[in-house]
Amino acid sequence: MSVPDADARSAITRRDFVTIGTTVLGGLLVGVRAAPDALAPNAFVRLEPDGAVVIVVARPEMGQGVRTTLAMLVAEELDAPWERVRVEQGDLDPSRYGEQYTGGSAVVRTSWEPLRRAGAAARALLVGAAAARWGVPVAECTTEPGEVVHAATGRRAAYATLLDDARRGTPPAEPPLKEPGAYRIIGRPTRGVDVPDIVTGRARYGVDVRVPGMLFASVERSPVFGGRLAAVDDRAARASRGVVAVVRIDADAMPAFAPNSPKPPNGVAVVADGTWHATEGRRALRLTWDARGGEVESTRRMRDEAVAASGRAPRLVRRNDGDVDRALAGAARTLDAVYEVPLLAHAPMEPMSCTAHVRVDSCEIWAPTQNPEDVRDVAARVTGLEPWRITVHVVRMGGAFGRRFYSDFAAEAVAVSKQVGRPVQVVWTREDDVRHDFYRPAGYYHMRAGLDASGALVAWTQHLVNASRGHYLNWPPGDGQRELDPGELEPFDAPAGLVPNVRLGYTPLASRIPRGQWRAVEPSSTVFVSQSFLAEAAQAAGQDPLPYQLALLGAPRTLPFYGGTYDTGRLAAVLRVAAERGRLGERVPPNEGRGIAGSYSNGIYVAHVAHVAVLPDGAVRVKRVATAVDAGRVVNPLGARAQVEGAIVYGLSAALKQEITVESGRVVQRNFDDYPALRIHEAPAMDVTFVPGGPAPRGLGEGALPSIAPAVTNAIFAATGVRVRRLPVGRVTRRA
């Protein structure tokens, strides 16, 4: 095996992705799997002599549809006949593809330019080959799906007939791109390329990986966060049928992982010839654990600490506009409320799994991961091998929602395979998945607001107390910060920037409970709080929530949002469209109501109107959701709608039902019986409208989630007069 250059072993940034995209378009081809008579002008596209067009998608697929959407970008600019497109999954190779993670709703946004140029470069080669063959100027040639056309003479040449000539050409570094009016594929509702295989059971996920000589492992992990093995009696396990080995996973002894990459818990793996035998052997283990003080951890204790801390000044002030104390003192009316959100698990349909084969001088991994580069980094630390000796095959995921951004499950597979010397697949049960997650952090928000005599907001304060994910994941402080800025405090959410006096404060709590990214990250919490409390302010002002929020947004303008900006006019537009589509303000039957909420989060503008019914026993049924989305250009409307609808259902599950609780250092919940997801008969009718936005696409995987919870709770208030300030909603207790 040859050693790649230093650049191939270094981390790749977003800017590097663009640079690499330009480089491969200029002809750098490293290991592209092309037949000798195929045309492979860059790493992302290959044209076969039989007319097939192979597009390599290097980002992981977790159900968000990137294998279709990214292929559409290349195929559009290539002018490929979509029915001849075949998609291949690219394994980890940053030197060829650039960044390969999936997360942050960033994949389509960051691939928009480089992948279109990849397709355009191939098209330019084909056009040049045809023009040379016909002896006509390139400018006189155009393309139609799968062929080059010279309209003046009526000549046509199928792409497959031009491959030999095109291989002798040099692809342009900056190929011209189509005007949007010429798009044939982008913007057309397109069925997912993998749908036939999914519905017929042919699609292969991480748990379906099979390699010769493979064994299976089931891991008993410390039931208490931070626990360590004190004693192991594995005699019965070793005697269990099919068991090959019992090995320890000593996470404490592993080298430190990078920030934002947590280690697995300590555990014992039972390795067998099948998953059932591994699981049965695991049940026969007799383990004694040293909790090391973790048994005092509980969500009840954490909440008590939050209540006490919320009454004191915040430890960190993240934003401090104007003079909040003076504005509150002079306000005609003040509001004071507490909002709470719980710990949440990810609970993807496919629990964690990973397959690894560690050899003396190499390691091969088959990982259903959002973050293959981190998998390689973790494997290098566990094995001691150089990163270039590690191969990561990217496998389809059965859902992720941020959970598979971390590589703890891959570290387990690598550690076990290293000890047994054979390929091993570590398979998690649903109970493992629920009890050994990196949970969306809980939060206790003490809110205050001041209104003037007209009802307008003049002051807004938020004091968040929680154990943040950043502290657990060892994030370093940001530039110019003396201590870590918590991930769950959103300094730019409306009404920040719209109210003259704003203070956003934070107080950290210490906790061993694992915390991490969850779908939509901080807005999954903060938007519920801000949009609910804003509705309370509207009520106090004697106004309806929609006109109150529109007046607050005011004339269209841009406001800072981290390193960029957001447009108040675009947020107002989706609120108006959702209100119209959701029939906000129209009469509804008794015990029913409609509520509205909206946000700019995860790069897109979204508003929901939820129509709920509160049943006699207090149960809440969401009957209909009308949603307006401004996500810029929509590449695949069919996939985009599925993303929005999926975010609504996922968000409703959390808002109505889900909560992780901890007692004596252990997670109480174990499966879908006590951590329930929305069932199909409970799903509302959904009306999704895409509002025309900018010329480029934005991410759609997360932004529709944050505002669904406050839309529902605001609808509950409209139906019952009960203000829900703590999630999950559960059953609504009516006022006496």
Secondary structure, 3 states (H helix, E strand, C coil): CCCCCHHHHCCCCHHHHHHHHHHHHCCCCCCCCCCCCCEEEECCEEECCCCCEEEEECCCCCCCCHHHHHHHHHHHHHCCCHHHEEEEECCCCHHHHCCCCCCCCCHHHHHHHHHHHHHHHHHHHHHHHHHHHHCCCHHHEEEECCEEEECCCCEEEEHHHHHHHHHCCCCCCCCCCCCHHHCCCCCCCCCCCCHHHHHCCCCCEHHHCCCCCCEEEEEEECCCCCCEEEEEECHHHHHCCCEEEEEEECHHHCCCCCCCCCCCCCEEEEEECCHHHHHHHHHCCEEEEECCCHHHCCHHHHHHHHHHHHCCCCCEEEEEECCHHHHHHCCCEEEEEEEEECEECCCCCCCCEEEEEECCCCEEEEECCCCHHHHHHHHHHHHCCCHHHEEEEECECCCCCCHHHCCHHHHHHHHHHHHHCCCEEEECCHHHHHHCCCEECCEEEEEEEEECCCCCEEEEEEEEEECCHHHHCCCCCCCCCCCCCCCCCCCCCCCCCCCCCEEEEEEECCCCCCECCCCCCCHHHHHHHHHHHHHHHHHHCCCCHHHHHHHHHCCCCEEEECCEEEEHHHHHHHHHHHHHHCCCCCCCCCCEEEEEEEEEECCEEEEEEEEEEECCCCCEEEEEEEEEEECECCCCHHHHHHHHHHHHHHHHHHHHCCCECEECCEECCCCCCCCCCCCHHHCCEEEEEECCCCCCECCCCCCCCCCHHHHHHHHHHHHHCCCCCECCCCCCCCCC
